[in-house]
Amino acid sequence: MSVRRTAPADWLLAGAMATALAGVPAVFWPALYDDFTLPKQALLAASGGLTAAAVLWGGWRRTMPGWLQGVLGGWLAVVVAAAAAGLDWRGSVFGYYQYRQGIVTQFACAGLFAGGWALAASGRWRVFGAGFAGLAAAFAYTAVQAAGKDPFDWWIDTSDRAIGTIGNANELAAFAVISMGLVAFVPARRFAAGAAATWAAALFIVLEAESRSGLAAVLVFFVLVPVARWIAGEPGRPLLRAAPVIGLALGAVTVASLAAGGLEGTAARVSGQATRAETGGSTRLALWEGTLHVIAARPVLGTGPDGLHLGFPRWRPAHLGGAYEEYDLVAQSSHNSVLDTAANTGLVGLALLVALVGGCAAASIRAVRRARGRPGPDWPYAWAAMAAYGALTLLNPISLAAHALFFAMLGAMGAAAMARPVQPRPGSWGLLAGMPAAAAGVVIAVALPTADLRAQAGWDAFAGGEFSRAAERYQAAGRINPFERDYARRETVALVAAASVDPGRLPEAEAALRRFDRRFGFEAGDAFNLAAVLIGMGRSPEEVTPVITRAIRLNPNGAATAWYTRQLMEALHVGGVLVFDETDRWTYVVPLPEMPEHQEPD
């Protein structure tokens, strides 16, 4: 197969893939409301859309076997169907705050899979070198945090551990683990230096993140490397010759982490016992148990992409509390990729995704065993990293940066084994078909941070007690991005808080809550807020009671559900007052007989 290195479609493909591999792990923006994940989703959407357009324009789809196209297309179709039939189709477009595993993310990952396929089919392995730039950025910022020189004062609850450019300690470790597979693309003559630098950087990141699951995944990787090479029928001499250099590099970063304090923290976490007083152990088991009940309730198409956070409080058992006794055990992710996929896109979506990954893996193993000694990537290193990363995702949420690299490597691995010997031809029909994806990606990349800046202004106003101003800012963010559930929800929260100061805002709060319900659907807290507003407006028990009943149905086993239901029912008959809690920043109803003597009702 000849390689057309000057074709515009090929330049677009290389540029978009390099942007994804280098930029998505590195980008963050402290000024945003969602300072880490949203910039990554924006860049992932743009690079994924442009990559898909380049693949269609360049005709690389013709090199993919029909069955694989069917599996990939079927998976994306199920993602859309799950959203349409899910608990909140609007919120499933981008996904929920922090993880953002919505339709856009799934389609972007599919675009990177196709891009990795096209790069492999055309022999452009050097583009994967951009992945080292992404790892270098994550490593550099982790080192800055380890040295105590971080210029930003993060509020994140894991800020005592390194969060790097990813924004979460365990997700940072997951990215480091999948990055270890980039060594597969290092030329043989540079293997020792490349492996030493890559694996040392990954180990340092994991140690500074103080991630037990990440450290276990690194150990799994090093165990699997010789096993993978044996399966491939490849000699172990290159690895043995490089072992002294690699060992020195790993030792050096371990000493550096010891000096920075990361190794000590990791050791303390590893030796710690997983009790109900510690969120890392029993809470995960509780999340898994509750998620199994969600899957049982909606087994075919699930709750919709990133919809687990809505289904979990509805169907989780009453006894689940994890490490939290006074607050609800909430689950945006079950911390298990298999359970998350089944809960969000159903068993059908899980089966198709397993077929995609398993089909490419099996084909790669067969192809490598048949083509021993031929030039190209050293795939066993990628196999080991992808398997270790897969094991890690059974204990932690999926992050955008790590998963994007995984899908790009999966596509390249599949193409190296299965690409058909067909000469791809750039075509105008392919260009026309790809233009909507490219345009949508670019528009999303601009709109997401623009809206999030408005949301950050809303958060600042809310924190300062300017509730009406906060509602206006969240409403402005929602006009730019009408699919973001969190913006619309926080607008209603701000208006209810404003009504606790000015009862004249009660009708506005009711209108906003009912509008939110029509567009996104309620969670239990939203229904309780509407009940409180209706009580404040003097509505009849016949109108308020069904709203309270609905709130109970949405979270029947909530830690405060029974208590707050009693509060509302009493206030419904004797009157009550809205009170804003400045500590937890929520607004609730206090029945009039319970009002402190010094507190006059509004």
PyMOL commands that set and color helices and strands:
alter all, ss='L'
color gray80, all
select helices_A, chain A and resi 8-26+37-58+60-63+66-85+91-94+103-121+125-146+169-185+188-209+212-232+237-260+262-271+282-297+308-315+337-370+379-392+400-418+428-463+467-480+485-501+503-519+524-536+541-554+561-574+592-594
alter helices_A, ss='H'
color red, helices_A
select strands_A, chain A and resi 576-581+586-591
alter strands_A, ss='S'
color yellow, strands_A
deselect
rebuild
show_as cartoon
